[in-house]
Amino acid sequence: MSMGFLAVPLIVFMVFVAPLWLILHYRSQRHAAQGLSSEDHEKLQALVVRAEQMQTRIVTLEKILDAEAPQWRHKQ
């Protein structure tokens, strides 16, 4: 009785779930190994440009704050 109780779920798992799991796993691995698509690369480049613009803005704001409120970095 207990052997049949465990055998049925194990057979279902091995026949249906495990192959599907392996197929999906290796498909996602292959997709990840292909790298970025051209669209993803363009988006990444746009983000890099935005990050550089933000960095220059932050530096400018820090210079303004240093001139107008020299103790701003020490306030918490």
N, C-alpha and C positions, 0 to 999 in steps of 0.2 A: 504494500500500500504506500509506504513512504517513498519507495523508489520511483513509483509512477508519479507521485506528487512532485518530485524534483525533476524527473526526466522530461516531462512535457514542457515546462517553461524553459529548460535548458535547450531542448530541440528547437523550440520557437526562436529563442535567442540566436542560436547558431545558424539557423536557416534564413531568418529574415533580418534581424537587427545587426548582427556582426558584419555581414557583407555590405549592407547599406552604410554602416558606420565607416568601414574601411574605404569604400568608394568615395564618400564625402570627405573623409580625412585627406586622402591622397590628392583629390581634386583641389582642395583648398591649399595643400602644400605646393602643388604645381602652379596654382594661380599666384601664390606669394613669391615663388621663385622667379616668375617671369619679370618682376620688377614693375616700375611705374609705366602706365600708358602715357601717350603723348598729352592727353587731356590732364591727367594727374600731374605730369611734369610742368605744364603751363600753370596750373593752379599753384603748385609749389613755388614756382618762380615769382608769381604775383604776390604770394605771401612773404617771400623773402624781401621783395621791394617794399611792401607795406611795413615789415618789421624794421627795415633800415630807416624808413621815414619816421616811424615812431621813435626810434632810438635818437635820431637827431632832434626831434621835438622834446624828448625827455631831457637831453643835455641842455637844450636852450632853456627849458623851464627851470632846471636846477641852477643854471647861471643867474637867471632872474631872481630866483628865491635866495640865492647866496648874496646877491647885491642888496635886496630889499629886507630880508630877514635872515641874518647870518646864523642864528641859532636854530633854524627850522629842522636841521638834521638831528639835533639832540633832544627835541621835544617828542614825547611819546604819549 
